[in-house]
Amino acid sequence: MTEEIARNYARVREAVDEAARRAGRRPEEVILVAVSKTKPPEYIRAAVEAGAAHIGENYMQEAVEKIEALGDLPARWHFIGHLQRNKARLAAEHFDIVETVDNLRLARELEKRCTTAGRHLDILIQVNVGDEAQKSGASVDETPALLEQAADLDHLHIKGLMTIPPFDLDPEEARVHFVRLRELRDELGGLASTAGREEQVVRERPGGRVEVGDTLGVASPDVPLEELLDGEGAASHDPSHCGARGSADDHRAAAFR
């Protein structure tokens, strides 16, 4: 399994690097996040040993157990699931970045918990670009005020915007949501300077990021990632869990600093 994960990681990394170059981006600007929900710690260790430096988890209790068991790993932990306020303490104490902050009450609770823990936390603002009633996320209209208010919280550092388009869309239709998020980023002018106070990262980091669920089994050389990476964006691939399959149709989130 270790060798298989290493091969898969190398294949996915190369696909991402090629997409970045086609989009006129430097490959090193794009960070690859391995989504490891439901997978055992040994899979995560193998992924990190293969080069993965960013690990994404959806389920809080499961994630905390893994983080504690793998405390020696040089990895950044991303919480990518819906975060309830009663789990804010665990997020503040164990994660490096929460990618799903969608309201001020949650942001303030994270600030409170970070203050108590003596930690700082990177966050992304989740935007419900598709205006889906069943999906979390601030509306496009609510996002400017949320950004402005969250920027005043001393222990939280806004790294960008994140959105998840409707799951039943084909890649071409989903791209409209990614483009709208990038436009929103540009319209918000102040977002770039907010992120700039830190390290200028998008959904983590120096320019972009790609998440792969189906851990490192995702091999999609035909994925039009350059469309999403253009303009300092990030494509996300999270089919649900780390496994052995994945396709271009699984793209589901994007974020921009």
Secondary structure, 3 states (H helix, E strand, C coil): CHHHHHHHHHHHHHHHHHHHHHCCCCHHHEEEEEECCCCCHHHHHHHHHHCCCEEEECCHHHHHHHHHHCCCCCCEEEECCCCCHHHHHHHHHHCCEEEEECCHHHHHHHHHHHHHHCCCEEEEEEECCCCCCCCCCECCCCHHHHHHHHCCCCCEEEEEEEECCCCCCCHHHHHHHHHHHHHHHHHCCHHHHHHHCCCCCCCCCCCEEEEECHHHCCCCCCCCHHHHHCCCEEEEECCCCCCCCCCHHHEEEEEEC
